[in-house]
Amino acid sequence: MMKAVLSVIGKDQVGILALVSNECAKYDVNIIDVSQTVMQDTFAMIMMVELDKMTIKLDEFQDIMQKCGEKRNLQIHVMHEDIFNSMHRI
C-alpha cells in the first residue's frame, strides 16, 4: 500500500476538513487516519492517505493541494510516507 502524510496548518476557519477531503475524493485519494487540533486560533491537521487508486501523479496532487491551501491562506503539504519516515528516523 502506497501512503502519504498530508498536513494542513493555518488560521482556523469553517470548512478546512471539507476542503481537503473533497480534493482527496476528486482524485481517489483515500483518507485512512486523521488527527486535528485547534490551538488558540491556529488549525493543525495531519492525515494519513492511501495513494494506490489515485488518478493523477503524486507531484500533481502535491501542487494541487498546495495551491488549494494558498487560496485559503493555509499551508498544505503532501509527503510520501517513505520520505516522511526517512526524515524522522533516528
KAMO-V145855 format. One record per residue. BURIAL is b if it has 16 or more other ideal C-beta (glycine too) atoms within 10 Angstrom, else e. Layout:
{{BURIAL} {BURIAL}}
This chain:
{{e} {e} {b} {b} {b} {b} {b} {b} {e} {b} {e} {e} {e} {e} {e} {b} {e} {e} {b} {b} {e} {e} {b} {b} {e} {e} {b} {e} {b} {e} {e} {e} {e} {e} {e} {e} {e} {e} {e} {e} {e} {e} {b} {e} {b} {e} {b} {b} {b} {b} {b} {e} {e} {b} {e} {e} {e} {e} {e} {e} {b} {b} {e} {b} {b} {e} {e} {b} {b} {e} {e} {e} {e} {b} {e} {b} {e} {b} {e} {e} {b} {e} {e} {b} {e} {e} {e} {e} {e} {e}}
